[in-house]
């Protein structure tokens, strides 16, 4: 993962703390990427070793989130940062919340894989899971890369990519519900498959959130509830 390449300036204690905050966030991002990849490998490819890692290491993400939160509070209290730097800090704090939730969803995927992974891999639905997993894996990597490079254009493209995830989710959701109705004995397994699909879809939403924080940090406006294509500014700081 690339190192942060923000605007260079004279290094001060504030700069050191801010760079450390960014670095910790990117470490957490790398952990979330690995966590999700391990969970998918267990669910789709029966890699039990990676599945066990996905289940056991969620506490590391939670621990790092607490450390970053504490450092962010210290920076704000100690330096009273200006608007631009405050946007950076806010973006980091928001991003780690989404990364922690990605970790939670990855752990959920791995635990469900323990229960129904062998069944899922024999169904016609597994292809949909692979497609969604591939798209969302790319979104997570690219969202973190956009944060490092402060690339608002790349962030906008990631947000648009979430449409494909939602389309795939909606397509298989309807098919699974129909299958469940026609095969009541398979209802419990079908519900677990839906939970997996929903977890992957939600990770895509968290990737979209991270991309939105990049735009907020660069442009100073909140696009979460607005039309991205219109460029309308919702909230400015």
C-alpha positions in Angstrom: 0.0 0.0 0.0 1.3 3.4 -0.9 2.6 5.9 1.7 0.7 9.1 2.1 1.7 11.7 -0.4 0.0 14.9 0.8 1.3 18.4 0.3 4.9 18.6 1.6 5.6 21.2 4.2 7.9 21.9 7.2 7.8 18.9 9.5 6.5 19.8 13.0 5.2 17.8 15.9 1.7 18.4 14.6 2.7 17.0 11.2 4.3 14.0 12.8 1.1 13.3 14.8 -1.1 13.8 11.7 1.1 11.5 9.5 1.0 8.9 12.3 -2.8 9.1 12.3 -2.9 8.5 8.6 -0.4 5.7 8.8 -2.4 3.9 11.5 -5.5 4.3 9.5 -3.9 2.7 6.5 -2.5 -0.2 8.6 -6.1 -0.7 9.7 -7.2 -0.6 6.1 -4.7 -3.3 5.2 -6.0 -5.5 8.0 -9.6 -5.0 6.9 -8.6 -6.0 3.3 -6.9 -9.1 4.5 -9.8 -9.9 6.9 -12.4 -9.7 4.0 -10.1 -11.7 1.6 -9.7 -14.5 4.2 -13.5 -14.7 4.9 -14.2 -14.9 1.1 -11.5 -17.6 0.7 -13.2 -19.6 3.4 -16.7 -19.1 2.1 -16.0 -19.7 -1.6 -12.9 -21.9 -1.6 -13.1 -23.9 1.7 -9.8 -22.4 2.9 -10.3 -23.3 6.6 -6.9 -21.8 7.7 -7.8 -18.4 6.4 -11.3 -18.8 7.8 -10.0 -19.4 11.3 -7.8 -16.3 10.9 -10.8 -14.2 9.8 -12.7 -15.3 12.9 -9.8 -14.9 15.4 -8.3 -11.6 14.4 -11.2 -9.2 14.5 -10.1 -8.0 17.9 -6.9 -6.5 16.3 -9.0 -4.2 14.1 -11.1 -3.2 17.1 -7.9 -2.5 19.2 -6.5 -0.3 16.4 -9.7 1.6 16.0 -9.5 2.6 19.7 -5.9 3.7 19.4 -6.7 5.9 16.3 -9.7 7.4 18.0 -7.6 8.3 21.0 -4.9 9.9 18.9 -7.4 11.9 16.9 -8.9 13.3 20.1 -5.4 14.2 21.4 -4.5 16.0 18.1 -7.7 18.1 18.1 -7.3 19.0 21.8 -3.6 19.8 21.5 -3.4 21.7 18.3 -6.9 23.1 17.5 -6.3 22.3 13.8 -7.5 24.6 11.0 -10.4 23.6 8.6 -8.3 21.7 6.1 -6.5 19.6 8.8 -9.7 19.1 10.7 -11.3 17.7 7.6 -8.4 15.2 7.3 -8.9 14.2 11.0 -12.6 13.8 10.6 -12.2 11.8 7.4 -9.8 9.4 9.2 -12.1 9.0 12.2 -15.1 8.3 9.9 -13.1 5.9 7.8 -11.9 3.8 10.7 -15.5 3.4 11.8 -16.3 1.9 8.4 -13.2 -0.3 8.5 -14.2 -1.7 11.9 -17.6 -2.5 10.5 -16.0 -4.2 7.5 -14.1 -6.3 9.9 -17.3 -7.3 11.7 -19.0 -8.2 8.4 -15.9 -10.3 7.4 -16.0 -12.2 10.7 -19.7 -12.8 10.2 -19.0 -14.2 6.7 -16.4 -16.6 8.1 -18.7 -17.8 10.8 -21.5 -18.5 8.3 -19.1 -20.2 6.1 -18.4 -22.7 8.9 -22.1 -23.5 8.8 -23.1 -23.5 5.1 -20.0 -23.0 3.0 -19.9 -26.6 1.7 -23.6 -26.3 0.7 -23.2 -22.9 -1.0 -20.3 -24.1 -3.1 -22.5 -26.8 -4.7 -25.3 -24.4 -5.6 -26.0 -22.3 -8.7 -25.7 -19.2 -6.5 -22.0 -19.4 -5.9 -21.2 -17.5 -9.1 -23.1 -14.5 -7.8 -21.1 -14.6 -4.6 -17.9 -14.7 -6.5 -18.9 -11.7 -8.7 -20.0 -9.6 -5.7 -16.9 -10.6 -3.8 -14.6 -9.6 -6.7 -16.3 -6.2 -7.2 -16.3 -5.3 -3.5 -12.7 -6.5 -3.0 -11.7 -4.1 -5.7 -13.8 -1.3 -4.3 -12.1 -1.7 -0.8 -8.6 -1.7 -2.3 -9.3 1.3 -4.6 -11.1 3.3 -1.9 -8.1 3.0 0.4 -5.7 3.9 -2.5 -7.8 6.9 -3.3 -7.6 8.0 0.3 -3.8 7.7 0.2 -3.5 9.6 -3.1 -6.3 12.0 -2.2 -7.9 11.3 -5.6 -11.4 12.6 -5.6 -12.0 11.5 -9.3 -11.1 7.9 -8.4 -13.4 8.2 -5.4 -16.3 9.2 -7.5 -15.7 6.2 -9.8 -15.8 3.9 -6.7 -19.1 5.3 -5.6 -20.6 4.6 -9.1 -19.3 1.0 -8.9 -21.5 0.3 -6.0 -24.5 0.3 -8.4 -23.2 -3.0 -9.8 -23.0 -4.5 -6.4 -26.6 -3.6 -5.6 -27.7 -4.9 -9.0 -26.1 -8.3 -8.3 -27.5 -8.4 -4.8 -31.0 -7.6 -5.9 -30.9 -10.2 -8.7 -29.8 -13.1 -6.4 -32.0 -11.9 -3.6 -35.1 -12.5 -5.7 -33.9 -15.9 -6.9 -33.1 -17.1 -3.4 -36.5 -16.0 -2.1 -38.2 -17.9 -4.9 -36.0 -21.0 -4.2 -36.8 -20.8 -0.5 -40.5 -20.7 -1.2 -40.3 -23.7 -3.5 -38.0 -25.6 -1.2 -39.1 -25.0 2.3 -36.7 -27.7 3.7 -33.9 -25.5 2.5 -35.2 -22.3 4.1 -32.6 -22.1 6.9 -29.7 -22.5 4.5 -31.2 -20.1 2.1 -31.5 -17.5 4.9 -27.9 -17.9 5.8 -26.9 -17.4 2.1 -29.0 -14.2 2.1 -27.1 -13.1 5.2 -23.8 -13.7 3.4 -25.0 -11.8 0.4 -26.2 -8.9 2.6 -22.8 -8.8 4.4 -20.9 -8.5 1.2 -23.3 -5.8 -0.1 -22.9 -3.9 3.1 -19.1 -4.0 2.8 -19.6 -2.4 -0.6 -21.6 0.4 1.1 -18.8 0.9 3.6 -16.3 1.2 0.7 -18.6 3.8 -0.8 -18.5 5.7 2.5 -14.7 5.8 2.5 -14.8 7.2 -1.1 -17.2 9.9 0.0 -14.8 10.9 2.8 -12.1 11.4 0.2 -14.3 13.8 -1.7 -15.2 15.5 1.6 -11.6 15.9 2.5 -10.6 17.3 -0.9 -13.6 19.4 -1.8 -15.0 20.3 1.6 -18.6 19.1 0.8 -20.6 16.1 1.9 -22.0 14.0 -1.0 -23.5 11.3 1.1 -27.1 12.4 0.6 -26.7 14.3 -2.6 -26.5 13.6 -6.4 -22.8 12.9 -7.2 -23.3 13.8 -10.8 -24.8 17.2 -10.0 -21.8 18.3 -7.9 -24.2 19.9 -5.4 -22.6 20.8 -2.1 -24.5 19.5 0.9 -22.4 20.5 3.9 -19.2 22.5 3.9 -16.5 23.1 6.6 
